[in-house]
Amino acid sequence: MKKMTKRELLAERGWIARRTVVFLSDFGTSDGAVSAMHGVANGVSVDLGLYDLTHDVPQFNIWEASYRLAQSLPYWAAGTVFVCVVDPGVGSDRKSLVALTASGHLVVTPDNGTLTHISDRIGLLEVRSIEVEAHRLAGSQKSHTFFGRDVYAYSGARLASGQVAFEDLGPVIPKLVKLKIERPRLEQGALIGSIDILDARYGSLWTNIPSEMLEEMGVGLGDEVAITISNDGRIVYGYHLPLCKAFTDVRKGEALIYVNSLLNLAVAINQGSFASQYQIGSGEGWKIAFSAVS
């Protein structure tokens, strides 16, 4: 995807007003919270396309929100507005942001780390702090616990419909809150990285280590690889597993290493959940290392 300068992006008024809003939250869909956000956006303009990325992010899990946002955003056309609401600090003095990405998207979200993976993988051209009292749903001034509806859905819809410009929402901020990412690297003969996310349905561990780095370690399909997984420095798993092409290369219930759909290294159990069986998590503090077995 070609990266555009801020000047080029903001000059293209059609880019700003693409009329598409994508929502992400930890609200679930068992109550009316998501519907309320859709309703606010629809009230801004009936011509908007309103879509949901997911509302099943685990409650308060900022890391997963950050990851899911960066995972999906590149597949949407430039000009799409994303409203990301995983906000355990709602009502506090944390800032509300609108970010212009290097890929040509806008993201409305709290300043709590949800822009970490986009900043790291895609890039941010500029981030502004939303002047909340000037850009919130009329009549919501006494509400302090549903910014997703009152500020983010409202501002996102106005951006997508062209009723407000990115640069008019508030001042530029020089620094934002970011989560700590364990960078993938080859260190003393071992590939080291983070457990980026758990494959939600199947419990596989998805790392941020590109599979091409296996060549640097001299490992190929069928080889045994030593794995060490730690959480905040405490080792929670250590074993040898085969590097496989497919899950069926091992028997049902056995663990393996494979290359996932993002072409990164991943760990799974054939027809089982590696994360559940070994109580493995993802995000800050989780570190994984692969090394060749001599």
PAVEXDREN-236303 format. One line per field, with one value per residue (C-alpha): residue number from 1; x, y, z. Coordinates in steps of 0.02 Angstrom, whole numbers, plus 50000, padded with zeros to 5 digits. Layout:
resi (NUM|...) $
east (X|...) $
north (Y|...) $
up (Z|...) $
END
This chain:
resi (1|2|3|4|5|6|7|8|9|10|11|12|13|14|15|16|17|18|19|20|21|22|23|24|25|26|27|28|29|30|31|32|33|34|35|36|37|38|39|40|41|42|43|44|45|46|47|48|49|50|51|52|53|54|55|56|57|58|59|60|61|62|63|64|65|66|67|68|69|70|71|72|73|74|75|76|77|78|79|80|81|82|83|84|85|86|87|88|89|90|91|92|93|94|95|96|97|98|99|100|101|102|103|104|105|106|107|108|109|110|111|112|113|114|115|116|117|118|119|120|121|122|123|124|125|126|127|128|129|130|131|132|133|134|135|136|137|138|139|140|141|142|143|144|145|146|147|148|149|150|151|152|153|154|155|156|157|158|159|160|161|162|163|164|165|166|167|168|169|170|171|172|173|174|175|176|177|178|179|180|181|182|183|184|185|186|187|188|189|190|191|192|193|194|195|196|197|198|199|200|201|202|203|204|205|206|207|208|209|210|211|212|213|214|215|216|217|218|219|220|221|222|223|224|225|226|227|228|229|230|231|232|233|234|235|236|237|238|239|240|241|242|243|244|245|246|247|248|249|250|251|252|253|254|255|256|257|258|259|260|261|262|263|264|265|266|267|268|269|270|271|272|273|274|275|276|277|278|279|280|281|282|283|284|285|286|287|288|289|290|291|292|293|294) $
east (50000|50073|50104|50045|50104|49988|49974|49920|49794|49714|49707|49596|49428|49354|49479|49418|49235|49236|49074|49132|49149|49215|49187|49293|49260|49256|49068|49005|48834|48721|48659|48626|48798|48852|48680|48689|48854|48779|48627|48730|48828|48668|48597|48746|48717|48603|48722|48863|48914|48929|49027|49095|49273|49236|49157|49228|49395|49416|49360|49492|49619|49705|49840|49716|49621|49784|49828|49656|49652|49821|49776|49619|49643|49758|49621|49501|49514|49606|49486|49395|49367|49395|49316|49410|49336|49427|49434|49459|49506|49344|49296|49473|49598|49663|49656|49540|49631|49608|49755|49799|49892|50025|49908|49773|49651|49583|49568|49467|49518|49574|49757|49792|49899|49772|49876|50035|50030|49974|50115|50239|50182|50096|50151|50063|50074|49992|49891|49774|49691|49502|49430|49293|49172|49169|49150|49024|48843|48721|48645|48783|48881|48833|48884|49063|49064|49012|49135|49114|48939|48952|49122|49202|49053|48994|49163|49202|49038|49065|49239|49174|49032|49143|49054|49216|49397|49534|49634|49484|49455|49595|49781|49925|50002|50188|50181|50054|50041|50117|50126|50292|50325|50458|50546|50581|50767|50902|50999|51137|51069|50887|50740|50655|50491|50321|50160|50060|49889|49797|49701|49532|49441|49580|49701|49856|49996|50033|50204|50276|50427|50432|50453|50593|50702|50708|50837|50951|50939|50965|50800|50682|50522|50529|50665|50646|50649|50670|50538|50545|50396|50407|50291|50374|50537|50464|50478|50308|50345|50500|50499|50553|50424|50430|50418|50272|50187|50013|49926|49905|50093|50073|49945|49786|49826|50010|50093|50185|50262|50193|50188|50023|49924|50026|50186|50242|50290|50148|50124|49972|49900|49821|49633|49667|49705|49889|49845|49717|49818|49973|49891|49980|49929|49980|50035|50151|50266|50245|50405|50443|50609|50646|50816|50887|50909|51087) $
north (50000|50167|50287|50466|50623|50714|50857|50738|50650|50806|50883|50741|50788|50628|50532|50614|50586|50405|50373|50212|50183|50022|49990|49888|49870|49755|49784|49618|49614|49556|49732|49893|49976|49933|49975|50144|50185|50134|50240|50395|50372|50345|50504|50601|50536|50401|50382|50305|50123|50057|49896|49798|49732|49642|49677|49521|49593|49531|49664|49799|49709|49858|49749|49641|49794|49867|49705|49675|49853|49837|49663|49720|49903|49877|49778|49925|50065|50223|50350|50225|50287|50164|50190|50087|50084|49980|50110|50058|50238|50313|50472|50502|50630|50515|50600|50557|50545|50546|50475|50492|50335|50322|50205|50338|50289|50382|50304|50377|50301|50340|50376|50213|50110|50055|50138|50040|49908|50030|50148|50003|49916|50048|50216|50373|50537|50641|50619|50750|50765|50784|50937|50833|50968|51044|50877|50770|50719|50856|50825|50707|50834|50754|50579|50529|50339|50309|50403|50267|50332|50515|50562|50425|50364|50544|50612|50462|50481|50668|50632|50496|50605|50757|50864|50897|50895|50797|50954|51039|50910|50970|51008|50896|50795|50754|50593|50458|50309|50150|49971|49879|49760|49624|49649|49494|49461|49329|49332|49209|49081|49095|49180|49291|49384|49412|49314|49441|49361|49198|49124|49154|48998|48871|48929|48936|49057|49184|49265|49419|49322|49312|49134|49189|49213|49022|49023|49128|48992|48851|48762|48681|48580|48421|48484|48484|48658|48703|48824|48928|49035|49159|49283|49433|49335|49176|49022|48939|48817|48733|48588|48524|48529|48488|48622|48565|48612|48563|48516|48337|48313|48264|48155|48225|48308|48335|48507|48581|48739|48804|48959|49053|49151|49307|49209|49218|49075|49001|48858|48746|48579|48473|48484|48561|48726|48757|48916|48830|48673|48767|48927|49041|49222|49360|49541|49636|49526|49370|49317|49166|49097|48965|48882|48739|48570|48508) $
up (50000|49946|50089|50065|50150|50270|50144|50006|50119|50187|50013|49955|50028|49956|50060|50220|50180|50124|50222|50305|50492|50571|50757|50878|51065|51216|51240|51175|51091|51233|51271|51177|51186|51008|50940|51027|50940|50773|50811|50848|50686|50588|50667|50601|50424|50355|50208|50311|50295|50474|50505|50652|50664|50828|50996|51078|51135|51315|51438|51467|51354|51271|51194|51099|51039|50973|50885|50807|50743|50654|50592|50501|50456|50303|50214|50215|50087|50131|50205|50315|50492|50636|50807|50936|51111|51241|51377|51559|51598|51531|51624|51688|51624|51486|51316|51173|51006|50820|50722|50539|50484|50350|50255|50240|50378|50528|50702|50845|51011|51189|51226|51318|51199|51069|50932|50976|50838|50704|50751|50746|50586|50480|50546|50606|50511|50645|50805|50878|51047|51027|51113|51193|51249|51076|50986|51078|51054|51103|51273|51331|51433|51599|51542|51582|51560|51379|51271|51139|51105|51155|51083|50977|50873|50853|50801|50692|50598|50573|50503|50386|50323|50297|50427|50520|50462|50548|50587|50668|50805|50917|50935|50882|51023|51013|51114|51148|51266|51194|51253|51261|51115|51122|50955|50850|50842|50832|50993|51043|50920|50973|50889|51018|51008|51086|51089|50992|51008|51040|50895|50976|50919|50929|51064|50954|50999|50863|50879|50796|50730|50538|50476|50360|50514|50530|50390|50499|50630|50505|50541|50415|50407|50509|50626|50814|50892|51075|51139|51297|51349|51493|51576|51659|51665|51741|51628|51608|51465|51396|51274|51102|50963|50776|50643|50533|50371|50432|50594|50535|50533|50716|50802|50877|51044|51004|50994|50845|50773|50609|50498|50516|50388|50425|50387|50568|50684|50786|50910|50918|50971|50835|50875|51045|51130|51172|51267|51378|51410|51465|51531|51408|51376|51257|51261|51374|51478|51370|51281|51172|51111|50978|50962|50858|50940|50913) $
END
